[in-house]
């Protein structure tokens, strides 16, 4: 009817005007968002999406790497920020770092809706497991410090932001009851002692982790995954670690186990980040983060030109990359996540959560 058409036009005009108001008052709104957990979660998710879009334009692997979720990532980031604040009040470590987790494709719907869950949390929510693995070091979400050691656990790899809190190294299930994270290593007695390559880093609850990027497990050997790791850690340092740079060292297989073109990369990388800078910073690699129209300073040298990273590729890898560049279509532009209030309303409506 004419009345419906007029109402639709009015709503569209109001929506268009809200975009204009956002542009006109972006600085004030940005400051307001930075002061709230919901706003910080939305801004962080937006930056992860922008980073991913920039990588897609360069590497064209849009059918093999993608954000885990958008609006749901905002929700899980809020939980992580709230957990971090709780740890801070309890005088526990609050540093957030990037880790790896592998799962099956059938589990991705649950992960996208609820985040990564421990076995106890899945049982409480009556969520059926699609695949079960042993839990040698007790209940929790199992992660690793490298993409290769446990890639046989699933065809989908995840880059995960993790809040470890109080850490305890264990040899079995009998860890301290107040440890937020336990680190176990089934091969601690082999290869001349415990090597961190085989560490299983178990965060005890879902609020301690956020799945950010998913990738096909065959890319575990690809240097692009390490580049994602480094760039995501920069964003994590900005939004979760108070701009304190994280020193990273790429963990490689023990001697005699190098395969598939994977090589060690020696010296650690020190990430340098700046928070919500107001002027543009021209990084040589073009990876300067943008936040709501403002630019975030990042003093790290281009990933592809860092002296610490000596890139080795087999002839097959080079041919594969060239073939991918020739055959894959231009990646579609992912949508931005909903703003905090919209995302919160969506979760309340879909899950009946009272937060």
C-alpha positions in Angstrom: 0.0 0.0 0.0 1.0 3.7 -0.2 1.3 3.9 3.6 3.7 0.9 3.6 5.7 2.5 0.8 5.9 5.8 2.7 7.0 4.0 5.8 9.6 2.0 4.0 10.9 5.2 2.4 11.1 6.9 5.8 12.9 4.0 7.4 15.4 3.9 4.5 16.0 7.7 4.8 16.6 7.4 8.5 19.1 4.6 7.9 20.9 6.6 5.3 20.9 9.6 7.6 22.4 7.5 10.4 25.3 6.7 8.2 25.8 10.4 7.5 25.7 11.2 11.2 28.2 8.4 11.8 30.6 10.0 9.3 30.0 13.5 10.7 30.6 12.5 14.3 33.0 9.6 13.8 35.6 11.0 16.2 33.2 11.5 19.0 31.6 8.1 18.4 35.0 6.4 18.2 36.0 7.9 21.5 32.8 6.7 23.0 33.2 3.2 21.6 36.7 2.9 22.9 35.5 3.5 26.4 33.1 0.5 26.5 33.7 -3.2 26.3 31.0 -3.6 23.6 32.6 -0.8 21.5 36.1 -2.2 21.9 34.9 -5.6 20.8 33.2 -4.1 17.7 36.3 -2.1 16.7 38.6 -5.1 17.1 36.3 -7.3 15.0 36.2 -4.6 12.3 40.0 -4.5 12.3 40.3 -8.2 11.9 37.9 -8.0 9.0 39.8 -5.2 7.4 43.1 -7.0 7.8 41.6 -10.1 6.2 40.3 -8.1 3.3 43.8 -6.6 2.7 45.3 -10.1 2.7 42.7 -11.4 0.3 43.5 -8.7 -2.2 47.2 -9.7 -2.1 46.9 -13.5 -1.9 43.5 -14.4 -3.4 42.8 -17.4 -1.1 39.2 -16.4 -0.4 38.0 -20.0 -0.6 40.6 -21.3 1.9 40.9 -18.5 4.5 38.0 -16.6 6.1 36.9 -14.9 9.4 35.3 -17.5 11.7 32.3 -15.2 12.3 31.4 -11.5 12.3 28.6 -10.6 14.7 29.3 -13.7 16.8 33.0 -12.6 17.0 31.8 -9.3 18.6 30.0 -11.3 21.2 32.9 -13.6 22.0 35.3 -10.7 22.1 33.1 -9.0 24.7 33.3 -12.2 26.8 37.1 -12.2 26.5 37.3 -8.5 27.5 35.1 -9.2 30.5 37.2 -12.2 31.5 40.3 -10.1 31.1 38.8 -7.5 33.4 38.0 -10.2 36.0 41.5 -11.5 35.8 42.9 -8.0 36.3 40.8 -7.5 39.5 42.1 -10.8 40.8 45.7 -9.8 40.0 46.1 -12.6 37.4 48.1 -12.2 34.2 46.0 -10.6 31.5 48.2 -10.9 28.4 46.4 -12.2 25.2 48.2 -14.1 22.6 47.5 -15.9 19.3 47.3 -19.7 19.3 46.1 -22.5 17.0 43.2 -25.0 17.2 42.1 -27.7 14.8 38.5 -29.0 14.3 36.3 -30.8 11.8 34.1 -28.9 9.3 31.0 -30.2 11.0 31.8 -28.4 14.2 32.1 -25.0 12.5 28.4 -24.1 12.8 28.6 -24.6 16.6 31.9 -22.6 16.9 30.4 -19.8 14.8 27.3 -19.6 17.0 28.8 -20.2 20.5 32.6 -19.9 20.1 35.0 -22.6 21.2 33.7 -24.6 24.1 35.1 -27.0 26.7 33.6 -30.5 27.0 31.9 -29.4 30.2 30.4 -26.4 28.5 29.1 -28.4 25.6 27.5 -30.9 28.0 25.8 -28.1 29.9 24.5 -26.7 26.7 23.5 -30.2 25.4 25.6 -29.7 22.3 26.6 -33.0 20.7 30.2 -33.5 19.7 30.9 -34.3 16.0 34.2 -35.8 16.8 35.9 -36.7 20.1 39.6 -36.7 20.9 41.4 -37.6 24.1 41.7 -35.0 26.9 44.9 -36.0 28.4 45.3 -32.8 30.4 41.7 -32.4 31.6 38.7 -30.3 30.6 39.2 -27.2 28.4 39.9 -25.9 24.9 43.1 -27.4 23.5 45.4 -25.0 21.6 48.9 -25.1 20.2 51.7 -22.5 19.7 52.2 -23.6 16.1 50.0 -24.7 13.1 51.8 -28.0 12.4 52.0 -30.2 15.4 48.3 -31.0 15.7 46.9 -30.4 12.2 45.8 -34.0 12.0 43.1 -33.2 14.5 40.9 -31.6 11.9 40.6 -30.3 8.4 39.9 -26.7 9.6 42.6 -24.7 11.4 41.7 -21.7 13.6 43.8 -18.8 14.7 42.6 -18.1 18.2 43.1 -15.2 20.6 43.8 -16.7 24.1 43.8 -15.3 27.6 45.9 -17.7 29.7 45.8 -16.2 33.1 47.5 -18.3 35.7 49.4 -21.1 34.0 50.5 -24.5 35.3 52.7 -27.0 33.5 51.4 -30.5 34.1 52.3 -34.1 33.3 48.7 -35.4 33.5 45.2 -34.5 34.5 46.1 -33.6 38.0 46.6 -29.8 37.7 46.0 -27.2 40.3 42.3 -26.3 40.7 43.0 -22.6 40.5 45.0 -22.7 37.2 43.3 -20.9 34.4 45.5 -22.7 31.8 47.5 -25.9 31.9 50.3 -26.8 29.5 51.0 -30.4 28.9 53.3 -32.3 26.6 53.0 -36.0 25.9 56.4 -36.1 24.4 58.2 -34.4 27.2 60.4 -37.4 27.8 61.4 -37.7 24.1 63.7 -35.8 21.8 66.1 -34.8 24.5 63.5 -33.3 26.9 60.3 -31.3 26.6 60.2 -29.2 23.5 57.5 -26.5 23.2 56.5 -27.7 19.6 54.3 -30.4 21.2 52.9 -28.3 24.0 49.1 -28.6 24.4 47.9 -25.3 25.9 44.5 -25.9 27.5 42.5 -22.9 28.5 39.8 -23.9 30.9 36.7 -22.0 29.7 35.3 -20.5 26.5 35.5 -16.9 27.8 39.3 -17.2 27.6 39.5 -17.5 23.8 38.1 -16.1 20.6 38.3 -17.9 17.2 39.3 -15.3 14.7 40.4 -16.8 11.4 39.7 -20.2 9.8 41.8 -21.8 7.2 42.1 -25.2 5.4 44.6 -27.3 7.3 46.7 -28.0 4.2 47.8 -24.3 4.5 49.5 -25.1 7.8 52.9 -25.0 6.0 52.1 -21.8 4.2 54.0 -18.6 5.3 50.7 -16.7 4.9 49.5 -18.4 8.1 52.5 -17.1 10.1 51.9 -13.6 8.5 48.3 -13.7 9.8 49.6 -14.7 13.2 52.0 -11.7 13.4 49.4 -9.2 12.1 46.6 -10.5 14.3 49.0 -10.3 17.3 49.5 -6.6 16.5 45.8 -6.0 16.7 45.5 -8.0 19.9 48.3 -5.9 21.4 46.4 -2.7 20.6 43.0 -3.8 21.9 43.8 -6.2 24.7 47.4 -5.7 25.8 47.6 -2.0 26.4 49.9 -1.4 23.4 52.6 -3.5 25.0 54.4 -5.2 22.1 54.5 -9.0 22.1 57.8 -10.8 21.3 57.1 -13.6 18.9 59.2 -16.5 17.9 58.0 -18.9 15.2 58.0 -22.4 16.7 59.3 -25.1 14.3 59.4 -28.9 14.3 62.3 -30.6 16.1 65.4 -31.5 14.0 64.8 -34.3 11.6 61.0 -33.6 11.4 61.1 -30.7 8.8 58.8 -31.6 6.0 56.5 -30.0 3.4 58.7 -27.0 2.8 58.5 -25.8 6.5 61.7 -24.2 7.8 62.8 -22.5 11.0 63.0 -18.7 11.2 65.4 -18.1 14.0 65.2 -14.8 15.9 62.1 -13.5 17.6 60.0 -10.6 16.2 59.2 -7.7 18.4 55.8 -6.2 17.4 55.4 -2.4 17.8 52.0 -0.9 17.9 50.3 2.4 18.5 46.7 2.9 19.8 44.2 4.8 17.7 46.6 7.2 16.0 44.9 10.1 14.3 47.2 10.5 11.3 48.1 8.2 8.5 51.2 6.0 8.8 52.6 4.8 5.5 53.9 1.3 6.1 55.9 -0.1 3.3 53.8 -3.3 3.3 50.5 -1.3 3.1 49.1 -3.1 6.2 48.3 0.0 8.2 45.2 -0.7 10.3 42.2 1.6 9.9 39.8 2.2 12.8 36.6 4.0 12.1 38.3 6.4 9.7 41.3 6.9 12.0 44.7 5.2 11.4 46.5 3.0 13.8 50.3 3.5 13.9 52.3 0.3 13.4 56.0 0.5 13.4 56.7 -3.1 12.4 58.7 -3.6 9.2 57.0 -5.2 6.3 56.4 -8.9 6.9 57.7 -10.0 3.6 60.9 -8.0 4.1 61.8 -8.8 7.7 65.4 -9.9 8.1 64.4 -12.6 10.6 62.1 -14.3 8.0 64.1 -16.1 5.3 61.5 -17.5 3.1 62.1 -20.9 1.5 59.7 -22.5 -1.0 59.8 -25.7 -3.0 59.2 -25.6 -6.7 55.8 -27.2 -6.1 54.7 -24.5 -3.7 55.7 -21.8 -6.2 53.8 -23.5 -9.0 50.8 -23.9 -6.8 50.8 -20.2 -5.8 51.1 -19.2 -9.5 48.2 -21.5 -10.4 46.0 -20.1 -7.6 46.7 -16.5 -8.8 45.7 -17.4 -12.4 42.6 -19.4 -11.6 40.9 -17.9 -8.6 38.4 -15.1 -9.1 38.7 -11.7 -7.4 37.6 -12.1 -3.8 34.3 -10.7 -2.7 34.3 -7.9 -0.1 33.2 -9.3 3.3 30.5 -7.3 5.1 31.4 -5.3 8.2 30.0 -6.6 11.5 26.9 -5.1 13.0 27.5 -2.2 15.5 27.5 -3.3 19.1 23.9 -2.6 19.9 22.7 -4.4 16.8 24.9 -7.4 17.5 23.8 -7.6 21.1 20.1 -7.5 20.1 20.7 -10.3 17.6 22.3 -12.6 20.2 19.5 -11.9 22.7 16.9 -12.7 20.1 18.6 -15.8 18.7 19.8 -17.4 22.0 17.5 -16.0 24.6 20.6 -14.8 26.5 20.0 -12.3 29.3 23.3 -10.4 29.5 
